[in-house]
Amino acid sequence: MNHSATSLSRALLGAAAILLATLPGFAATHPPLAIHGAVIHTLTGAPIPDGLVLVRDGKIAYVGAAAGQSYAADYQVVRAQVVTPGLIDARSTVGLSGLLNQPHDQDMLERSSPVQPELRAIDAYNAQDPLVAWLRDFGITTINTGHAPGALVSGQTMIVKTFGRSVETDVINPASMTAVSLGNSALARGDAGAGAGSKSPGTRAKAIAMLRAELIKAQEYATKREGKDEAKRPARDLKLESLVRALDGSQRLLITAHLQQDILGALRLAREFELKIVLDGCADAHLILAEIKASGFPVILHPTMARAGGDTENLAMDTGAKLQAAGIPFAIQSGYESYVPKTRVVLFEAAAAAGKGLGFANALAAVTIDAATILGIADRTGSLAAGKDADLALFDGDPFEYTTHVTGTVIGGLLFADGPH
């Protein structure tokens, strides 16, 4: 079969797969896969040369050596040079940030009020935005996406697979974290960028004071809502209900902080209210590694190739390596970009980190199992093991080599293979 015919057949198979994925009972009926890899990185142990992954009903049925392993004739056979777990973007705004960069597809930041934890990503996420499919073409199977940095409390994030069907069918966790920003982007200064549309806060001390006041209100609200006298219970308040989840630990705060004083402010607030938080961005992390390590909180590090300036003036491409050496759990993200195409690609960000001291294995972990662990989904994805979701990325060479192509992406057992990317 010639190249054009092969590309056409792959495109038709991809379109048919997406159509099938929307049908009831799809998970139990789509073809099983036999994925052969010259090297398979499971992230549960040493790489497997001449390996095999068997997929049935959306789950991994077997992963190990291909030698001596048989499978039925109904398996669709797929071959790749390198097979890894599907990549995970631990912090994104894709699906709220759309490809066109026009008002109608830019729902990642609401500027009418500085504190809006009640805003839910699931109510705005567009699973069929072309950016979702674009990321999938790079082996990215799962994203933690939602409201962007740029307001003191901008809203919530969600964890979703990149199938591209609908938010209801693709979602894993509809309310993953509540996004908080400390630093210039959240301050209402004339030169503060995204935060300039709000009247408050105007300084860092005011930002922390506002957060503290809202958390105290949420504490009082929770106490009153639990009162025995129903007549004295306050009416439901969506903002305070969201903050109560932060106080009881059921929904962590994702606090974007880059400068060391903002990171320390986040840690101070967490101690005061016994919060569970995830540090986001952390351009200055290498300046206060001991403090971050002592906190026990994980980091979702800024994109390796992010531009330095403003709050990120001290960022460095080897910060991931320094976090790893210090024993601080971290993942790599695409983050929020204000320009088209509105997102970075964690595959490339991890590749850059690998070349700046992190190394191949640790960089791959930062966009697979370590990201899954921080997001609380490691029981489902992030590594290749029997019983886990069949989320895989297939490559024709070293994943972190610039000239390598993604030859296929598997999500929940569904193969997307429209050609190399």
Steps between C-alpha positions, in 0.01 A plus 500: 500500500646842405551785746193703396274195521643416841438855625144491366426167663640624830288814480188294428580267789548798730168655398323167544657456844379841616150419371501163677623661821178700525279194483354326809693190597807601301745406776388139486497468120798681346779279359772378736856614430833320493766771524856389429781730603870469437525663842214541747537740792246386759604743780458209741844350443778468248423558131390186315681425172289326234192554714127455457194672641164326458192720531142382533183684606692821555740349754850357490474122515871422471830685486832323477728312261355413162684170481274207575188718533212425263172676431188432301446587136252777585778724640600800291881492481688828546878541495716783630865559575431641847187463714435705813202571722275771362639841588332711769488880501475590869392863451326633192216725389428315174131450437430833667774668297402432141701488179355813339606740777172689462261609778256218429757228572690663789329392822808444716486823701202695638602849609178631657613414854835408656365201697283249311577144617151390400578519127524145366714395208250229409241768419725656235718219366470435127615144438482551124721807481779434246763563768390185683558289190826682431638403841379143452711483183807544723416202721323701769211297634404681822494865605431685822337804345282789604516858613822687442727696732426872494240547773537451873265200480407434138296178525544126491693252289389161376677184385389371163612257231572645155256275310327808359146366544313699767585621846258253659658197336864613524521636855690317777466753781258791445636705792869430539644816658418865567732739319655780705758755380750691712719755331477782250258330263231498769555857617285788377782726392501695181791295370392165645373345180213253544409623848460864404125471450430441868486768769679291761748381619762762431789359703628161612402563862147587390479181291591279796268696728211451257565128478523475878171689542320276250628185668385626840156570352496146363588359843214689658264401220583131544437519874163670452393260225562211738285654775210298637246778452414496131330838525831661596706340227622747238384473141726311264798702380687347204815702563523398864409139423798486265732638766362256759629220276843661517477514878395136540761383250258350252606746227855629505608854422723530195697812588690670221802674653829577330698742715644359821297738718180380334594134539574558868170686536317199359677268744419734791131506407495121469644461850256748649190326366642145473439502128602242243660687213695447181756764407470613140764677292776551760758683289693576821480143631875451474548790746292341778529126444529426874177680582307328224643163597404552867141589403443160339298658220559403136585740221355531152799674349479775240564395139872441458520737204281773650612856438677679784366836610299659778412239761690237299822701474691236700375190318757250382485204266673276755252562785340162435836331556544693824155401625578138417834513682329653804240223512206732432219334300420696187339483159547703184221707348407690187353786703303793363613688192344825383592454134392262225492200513426562870698206633843349524560125465628309803682254277734779389522657847605164647754450221662834582510412870657163418781679322548743789599249764175314567583205276272282290342283770418783740370725222271225373376438854422872538242476221369152586506326837614797710233721346239230557605463863476874568158513331374197694436281195797262517264210566365548146776641284858625490666159467449179305368214712225241468164640606583865434339718234653427161657845450818482291721713278675338202818643346730419209809584705619665820196698627721794597687521170370793293479299177295217656133467404201389703360218286196429714323588821281256690241626747284253687584239238404725209777542243551838337753453219442745216868518409827625652513829693 
